[in-house]
Amino acid sequence: MSGRLGFLAGIAVVLMAGAATAQTVYFTDRPLTLPKGTQEASVNLFVDLQKGHEGEAFGVGSGLLGDRAPGLLFRGGLAKKFEMGLSLSFHYTMSDGKDYRLRPGIFGNSPDTPPKKFAGPEGDGTRRVAGWPMIYGSGHSHLNPLYLYARYAFLDQIGLEFGLLVPTDPNEGWNRPGFRLGAPFKYVLSPGLLSVHARPDLLITFAKASDDWGTPDSTVLLTVYVDAGITLTLVGVFLDVSVAYGGDVFPYKKGHIPMTFLLGYTCSPRVDVYTGFTLANMIPKVGGAADARNLTAGVNVRF
């Protein structure tokens, strides 16, 4: 028994020593990529607060406008200024996913009928993951999307990211596979206190086009997405306010403007916790500017 206790005590001492020697890098000062040899595991949880449908969707995912890799994320610094990551989200809906999709009109040429449960700000049940359009498939469980990316910071302030979007639930082509090309930017105005960030993205996604109702009518979809924000840190507590614009440019669809308020705390050199409130679309096609909203909470652990 004493041998086991001594072994456990030794492990505790090693972990405490690692935490003691690690230096806290405040949220405002974090580089665009993880340092070489550093790994991070993140998980975030979200709940949809759409007006009239609060709690209708929730799960392992994120509504934060800047979160390109939501849900469960593993990433690591593989080389100097180079990292790779893999993420996967899981959503659960209280109703069958088909109730969140458009329905055919009563007559052949009549307009589509809105979804039974959730039209959303775009009027057709579309939700956005940092610009990427997603519509729930049939059933209550939705494993979407899988995102694999590589990011390189060729300067301390500017980088380049190439990502592969893989919908595990294609939903008749509406959840399109494709590529994301982004250029993250971050500038520290005051170390340990204040920084600004921005990022433009181009998404190129694909589907099998068809003239049948309820299927995409274009093979290629081009989407642009740009976000920008400011981050303030005070003794480990960080606050970020960000806004974005996104839109499908071909075929054209009216754009959307989300806004996120994020509050978090760096508990130790290796752990962050945070929560964020997002207005998903302040220029909606359907409803008011504050109707589409969600809440996200998460944790990052570095090792």
N, C-alpha and C positions, 0 to 999 in steps of 0.2 A: 504493500500500500504506500509506504513512504517513498519507494522508488517511483511510483506513478505520480505522486504529488510533486516530487522533485522534477520529473520530466515536464509536467504541465506548467510548473512555476518557471522552468527554463524557457518554454515557449512564450509565456507571458512577458518575461524580461526582454526577450528578443524583439517582440512586437512593440513593446513600450520604448525600447531603445531606438527602433526604426522611426517611430512617430516623433520621438524627441529630436532626432537628428534631421528629420525632414523639415524643409523650410516652407512656410506658408506662402503661396503665390496667390494674391488676392484676385478676385474674379475680373476686375478691371485690367489686370496685368497679364492675363493668360495669353500665351502665344496662339497663333492660328493652328498649330499642330502640337500634339503631345511630344515631349522630349523623347529622344531615342531611348528605348528600354522601358518606357512607362506604359502601362496599360490602364484602361478605365472601363468599368462596367457601370451602366446607367439603366435605370428603369423609371418610367413615368406612368402615372395613372390619370385618366381623364374621365369627366362626366359631362355630357351635353346638357346645356341649360337653355336650349331653344325655347322661346316663349310659347307656352301652351303645351310643350312636350318635354318639360324638365325631367331629366333622368331617363329619357327614352333610350339613350345609347351611352355606354360606358365601357371601360376596359383598360387594357395595357396599351396605352397610346398617348398622344399629345395633341393639344389644340394650340400650342404655342406657335406663333406665325413663323418663327425662325428655325423651327425644328424640322430639319430635312430627314433625320434618322430617328423617328419616334418609336416609342414602345420600349422594347428590350434591346439595348445597344452594347456591343463590345467593340472597342477600338484600341489601337496601340500605335506607338511611335516605332516604326520599323527601321528608320534611318534618320539622320539629321534633317529636320524640317519636312519629314515625310511620314504620313500616317495612313492607315487603312481602317475601315470599320464595317460592321455588318449589323443591321437592325431588322426587327420584325415586330409588327403590331398585331394586337388581338382586340377586336371590338365585339361587344355583345349587345344585341338590341332586344327590347322588350316585346316587339312584334316581329313577325316574319319580314325579312328584308324586302320582299316583293311589295309590301305595303308602303315602302318609302320611294317607290318608283312611279313614273308616269304610267297612266293606263290609256288604252286606245279610246278614241272618241266613240260616241254612240253610233254615228254613221260613218261611212267610209272616208268622207272628206272633211268631217268635222274636227275641230281642234282636240288635241289630247286632253284627257281628264287628269287633273292634279292627283298626286299621290294621296292615299287614304290618311296616312299618319304624319308625314313630314315632307313638306314641299321645299323647305329650306329657303335661304335668301335668293337662290337662283331659280326657284320655282319648279325644279324638276328632280329634287332629291340629291343633287350633287353636293358632295362635301369636298373640301380641299385640304391636301397635305402639302403645305408650302408650295401652292400653285398646282400640284398634281390633282386632277379631278378623279373622284372616286364615288361610285354608287354601290350601295349594299346589294349583294346577291341574295338568293333565296336562303331561308333559314334564319336562325338567331345568332349563330357564331360566324364571325368574319375575320379571317386571318389575312390581313392586308396592310401595307405592302411589305415585301422583302426588299431591302435597300443595301446594296454593296457599293462602297465608294473608296476612292483613293484621293488624297489631298497633298499638295506640295506647296510650301511657302517659299517662293523664289526671292522674296524680300520679307523683312520682319513684319511689314504692314500689309502685304498683298500676297494672295495665293491663288491656286487653281485647283478646282475639284472636278473630278469626273465620276459620275455615279450611274449605276445600273438599277432601274426600277423593275421589279418582277412581281406582278400581281398573282398571288396564290389563288385568288378567286377572280378570274377574268370577267365573269358576269356578262357573257355574250359579247365581249369586246369592249364594253364600256370602261372597264378598268384596264387601261392600256399598258403594255410593257414598253420600255424605252430608255432613254438616256437623259441625264441631267448634267449640264455643264455650268459650273458656277465659278465666280471670282470673288472669294471672301476678302474683305478689307477691314482692318482694325488699326486705330491709332490711339495711343495712350497720351492723353493731354496732360495728366498729372499722375505720376506713378502712385499706385495704392489708393487712388481717389477717383479719377475720372477718365473715361475713354469713350470713343465713338466707334461705331461699326456700321458696315453696309455690305450688301451683296446682291449683284444681279445674277439671275439664272436664266438659262434657255433650256426648255424641256422639249424633247422630240420623242413622241410616242406613236405607237402603231396599232392598227386594228384591221381586221378583215372587213372591208366595206361591203354593204349589202343594201338592196332596195327594200328589204323586208322591214315591216314596222318593228320598233323596239331594238334595232341594231344600228351601229354606227354607219353613217353614210359617207365617211371619208377614211382613207387608208392612213394618212398622216395627220397628226395634230401637233401644231406648234404653239407653245405656251411660254410667255415671259413672266418672270416674277422677280421683283426687286424689293428688298427690305432695308431699313436703316433704323438706327437707334442710338441711345446714349445710356451708359452704365455708370452708376455712382456706387462707391464702396466706402463704408464707415466701420472700421474695426471688425471686419469680417462679414458684416451685413451688406448685401448688395441689392440694388434696385435698378431695374432696366425697364425703359419704356421704348417700344419699337412700333413702327408702322410700316405697312407694305402695300404694294400695288401688284396685282396679277391679272392676267387675262389671256384667253385663247385668241391668238391673232390669225390663225388659219386652221380650220374655218373660224371665222370671227364669232366671238360671244362676248357680251358685256363683261367688263372687268369687275374686280372686287378689291376692296380696301379693308384689310383686317388691322387690328391694333391690339397689342399685348402689354400688360403690366405685370412685371415679374418681381417677386421678392424672395430673397434667399439668404442663407447663412453658411459660411465656411466653418464647419464645426471643428475641423482639424486639418492639417496639411493634406490629408487624403480623402476627406469627405465633405460634400456639399449637399444641402437639402434646400428645396425651393418649392414655391407654389406660384402659379400664374393664372391670371384672368384674361380672357381674350374675347374681343368683339370680332366675330368671324367675317363680317361684311357690313361696312357702314354705308354702302351705296347699293342696297339690295334691289333686286327686281320685284321681290315679294316681301311685304312686311316693313317694319321700321328699322332704323339704323342700329338699334340696340337689341333687336329681337334674337339674332343669331349670336350665341355666346356659349362659352364653355369654361371649365375650371380644370387645371392640370396641377398635379403635385409629383415631385420626383426626387431622386437621390443619385448622386455620382460618387463612386468609390474608386480611388486610384491605388494601384499596387505595383 
